[in-house]
Amino acid sequence: MKIIDDAMKRGEKTLSEYESKKVLDAYSIPVTRELVTKDLAEAIRFANEIGYPVALKGSSSTLTHKTELNLIELNIKDDAGLERAYRALEERGGDQLDGILVQQMIKGDREFVAGLIRDPQFGPCVMFGLGGIFTEVLKDVTFRVAPLEKRDALEMMDEIKAKKLLDEFRGKPAVNRDILANALINLGRIGLEIDEVAEIDINPLIVQGDTPIAVDALVVLRDRHK
């Protein structure tokens, strides 16, 4: 995949969020609508195209913890707010940024995590579980060795303690398990088909309506020679 080849030629260890989601999108994993730009006018045009509210994030393949670095502005409601947020991120990020990510603002009460790791013994393994701020605290996750059949993906959903969140919840519809199952299956495919991908972290995977959407994602690359 050209995005990965180019990043490895540049000696980068990770893809930017935008690049990471391009990989996911190529494998039919739902992602936010977004654009990376260095031009404020283009950012405003895109925000109006996808509709407010939007989120802005500093885009970089080297800065992987945007929240801790204060490089995220959420729930921007109009052009004036976007301009203020854009200037603030430029000032905070400085030369470390390769642009500003303008992103569709996804709202949902349910957050999950999904990803891929490479186990030394079993190879590519897919992970799914409770996401958001509770990921590290509750560690409510489950794993399967790739490749996954649909049966495997559906079993993963039933194995987490928070599985009731996948059903009808607070007046919201049940999660579309077919879409979620395909996302988990395709994460496994990435691990099997793209040797250069060491890890994938999708957190949060937010349910909007009945559809799980990757709101933040990180693809970690590995050394081709190892």
C-alpha positions in Angstrom: 0.0 0.0 0.0 1.5 3.3 -1.1 0.7 5.2 2.1 2.7 2.6 4.1 5.5 2.4 1.6 5.9 6.1 1.5 5.9 6.3 5.3 8.5 3.6 5.6 10.7 5.3 3.0 10.6 8.4 5.3 11.6 6.3 8.2 8.4 6.8 10.1 7.3 4.4 12.9 3.6 5.3 12.8 1.1 6.7 10.3 -0.7 9.9 11.1 -4.4 9.6 12.2 -5.4 10.6 8.7 -3.2 8.1 7.0 -4.2 5.4 9.5 -7.8 5.9 8.6 -7.1 5.8 4.9 -5.8 2.2 5.5 -8.9 1.3 7.4 -11.1 2.8 4.8 -9.4 0.8 2.1 -10.5 -2.3 4.0 -14.2 -1.1 4.4 -13.9 -0.2 8.0 -16.1 2.9 8.7 -14.2 6.0 9.5 -15.0 9.7 10.0 -15.1 12.1 7.0 -12.0 14.3 7.3 -9.4 16.3 5.5 -5.8 17.4 6.4 -5.0 20.9 5.2 -2.5 23.7 5.8 -5.0 26.3 4.5 -7.6 27.9 6.7 -9.9 28.7 3.8 -9.9 25.1 2.7 -10.6 24.0 6.3 -13.6 26.3 6.4 -14.9 25.1 3.0 -14.6 21.4 4.1 -16.3 22.1 7.4 -19.2 23.6 5.6 -19.3 20.7 3.1 -19.6 18.1 5.8 -21.6 20.3 8.2 -20.9 21.7 11.7 -20.1 20.7 14.4 -16.6 19.5 13.5 -13.4 18.6 15.4 -9.9 19.9 14.7 -6.8 18.0 15.5 -3.1 18.6 14.9 -2.0 16.1 12.3 1.4 14.4 12.6 2.9 11.0 12.3 5.3 11.7 15.2 2.8 13.0 17.8 0.6 10.1 18.8 -0.9 11.4 22.0 -2.8 14.4 20.8 -5.0 14.8 23.9 -2.1 15.0 26.3 -0.4 17.6 24.0 -3.6 19.7 23.8 -3.9 19.3 20.0 -7.6 18.6 19.8 -10.5 21.1 19.6 -14.0 19.5 19.7 -17.5 20.6 18.9 -16.7 23.6 16.8 -20.0 25.1 15.7 -19.2 27.8 13.1 -16.6 29.4 10.8 -15.5 31.9 13.5 -15.0 29.1 16.0 -13.1 27.1 13.5 -10.7 30.0 12.7 -10.0 30.5 16.4 -9.4 26.7 17.0 -7.2 26.4 13.8 -5.0 29.3 14.9 -4.6 27.9 18.4 -3.6 24.4 17.1 -1.1 26.0 14.7 0.4 27.9 17.6 0.5 24.9 20.0 1.8 22.4 17.4 4.3 24.6 15.6 6.7 22.8 13.2 5.8 19.4 14.5 2.5 19.4 12.6 2.1 18.4 8.9 -1.3 20.1 8.8 -4.6 20.4 10.6 -7.2 17.6 10.5 -10.7 18.8 10.0 -13.0 16.0 11.1 -16.7 15.1 11.2 -17.9 15.3 14.8 -19.3 11.9 15.7 -21.7 11.8 18.7 -22.7 8.6 20.4 -23.1 7.2 24.0 -21.3 4.0 23.3 -17.5 3.7 22.8 -15.6 0.6 22.0 -12.0 -0.2 21.1 -10.7 -2.5 18.3 -7.3 -3.2 17.0 -4.6 -5.6 15.8 -1.5 -6.9 17.5 1.2 -9.3 16.4 1.8 -12.0 18.9 5.2 -13.6 18.8 3.7 -17.1 18.9 0.3 -16.7 17.1 0.9 -13.9 14.7 -1.8 -11.3 13.9 -4.5 -11.1 16.5 -7.6 -9.0 16.5 -8.8 -7.2 19.7 -12.2 -5.9 20.6 -13.6 -4.4 23.8 -15.0 -1.5 25.8 -13.4 1.7 24.7 -13.0 5.4 25.6 -11.6 6.4 29.0 -12.3 3.0 30.5 -10.1 0.9 28.2 -7.0 0.9 30.4 -8.9 0.8 33.7 -11.4 -2.0 33.1 -9.4 -4.0 30.4 -12.7 -5.4 29.1 -11.3 -6.9 25.9 -11.1 -10.1 24.0 -8.8 -11.5 21.3 -8.9 -13.8 18.3 -6.1 -15.1 16.1 -6.5 -14.0 12.4 -8.0 -14.9 10.0 -11.4 -14.4 11.6 -14.7 -16.0 10.4 -17.9 -14.1 11.0 -18.7 -16.6 13.8 -15.4 -15.6 15.6 -16.3 -11.9 15.3 -19.8 -12.4 16.7 -18.4 -14.5 19.6 -16.0 -11.7 20.5 -18.9 -9.3 20.9 -20.6 -11.7 23.3 -17.4 -12.2 25.4 -16.9 -8.7 26.7 -18.6 -7.8 30.1 -20.1 -4.7 28.5 -21.9 -6.7 25.7 -25.2 -5.2 26.7 -24.0 -1.9 25.2 -24.3 -3.6 21.8 -28.0 -4.1 22.3 -30.7 -1.4 22.3 -29.5 1.3 24.7 -31.1 4.4 26.1 -33.5 4.6 23.2 -30.7 4.0 20.7 -30.9 1.1 18.3 -28.8 -2.1 18.7 -25.4 -1.9 17.1 -25.3 -3.3 13.5 -23.4 -6.5 14.3 -22.8 -7.2 10.6 -20.9 -4.0 10.1 -18.9 -4.5 13.4 -18.1 -8.1 12.5 -16.9 -7.1 9.1 -14.6 -4.5 10.7 -13.1 -7.1 13.0 -12.6 -9.6 10.1 -11.0 -6.9 8.0 -8.6 -5.9 10.8 -7.4 -9.4 10.7 -7.0 -9.2 6.9 -4.8 -6.1 7.3 -2.5 -8.1 9.6 -2.3 -11.0 7.2 -2.0 -9.0 4.0 0.2 -6.0 5.1 3.3 -7.4 6.7 4.6 -3.9 7.6 1.7 -3.2 10.0 2.8 -4.0 13.5 -0.2 -2.8 15.4 -3.5 -1.0 14.9 -5.4 0.9 17.6 -8.9 2.2 17.0 -10.0 4.1 20.1 -12.7 5.2 20.3 -14.9 3.2 17.9 -18.1 5.3 18.5 -21.6 4.0 17.7 -23.6 6.6 15.9 -27.1 5.4 15.3 -26.4 1.7 14.8 -23.0 2.1 13.0 -19.6 1.8 14.7 -17.3 4.4 13.3 -13.5 4.8 13.9 -13.1 8.2 15.3 -9.4 7.9 16.2 -6.9 5.4 14.8 -3.2 4.7 14.9 -1.3 2.3 12.7 2.2 1.4 14.0 4.7 0.2 11.5 7.4 -2.4 12.0 10.9 -2.8 10.6 10.8 -4.6 7.3 14.1 -6.3 8.1 12.9 -7.9 11.4 
